[in-house]
Amino acid sequence: MLLPLQVGLLYDITDDWQLSLFLPSASLLVAGAAVYISQSEHDAVDFDALDNSPFPPELWLQQRKAAVEGWFKQLVRNPLELLRQKEEEKGK
């Protein structure tokens, strides 16, 4: 949001489009690198030592997957049996 204002202000000051476009983007890159360096962790992570249990969203998806697979298998594998069951119910 402020980047166009910065570019316009720098263009007014310098009368150079290349410099007015480069300086704001370079300042954002330097600020991003500074935040990354200051906030990142440089410790090695041993993924084999960690508990490999699924995250809560994965558990939710696994439960939904099992429910959908069961329903889909009934629908696809046994269409003739379902039709026969319906015909038998109608005949009773």
N, C-alpha and C positions, 0 to 999 in steps of 0.2 A: 504494500500500500504506500509506503514511504519512498520506495525505490524510484518511481517516476518523478516525485518531487525532488529527490536528490539529483537525479540525472538532469532535470531542468535547471536546477540551481547551479550545478557544476557547469552546464553548458553556458549559462548566462555569465558565469565568472570566467571560464576559460576560452569560450568560443571554439571548442574542439569536441566534436561528437565522439571520437574514439576515446579520449580521456574521460569524458563525462559518462560513458557507458562502462568503461573498464574499472574505474575506481570504486563505485558502489559494489559491483560483483566481487572484486578482489577483497574488499573489506568484509563482505559476508563470508567468503571462503576462509579468510584468516580468523574471523570470529568463530566459525564452525570448527576449525582445527583446534582453536584454543579450548573450546568447550569439550571437544572429544578427548583431548589430552588430559584435561583436568578431571574429567568425570569417568574416564574408562578405567577398567581394572586390568592389570597386566599379569595376573596370576594364572597359572596353567590350571585347567579344569580337567579332572579325571572323570570322564563320563562313565567309565566302567564301574567306578566306586559308588556312584549315585544310585539311588533307588529308581528303577526304571518303570515305576507304575505310571499309568496314564493320568494326564491332567483331568480336572473335572469336566471341561468341555468334551474331551475325548471319551470319557465314561458315558456322558449323555448321548453322544453320537453312536457309540457302540450299542447302547440299549435300543435306540431308535432303529439302527441298522438290523438288529436281530428281529425286532417286531415287524419291520417291513419285509425282510426276507421270508419270514414265516408266512405272512399274508400272501406274498407274491408266489411262493412255492405252491400254496394251496390253489391259487388262481390259475397258474400256468400248468402245473403237473396234472391236476385232476379235473379238467373241465368236463370230461365225459362222466366221471363219477358224480360230480355235482349235479349235472343234468339228470342222471338216473335217480339220484336222491330226490330231486324236485318232482320228477314224474311219479316216484313211489309215494311221495307225500300227497300228491294230487289224487292218486288212485285210492288212497285210504279214506 
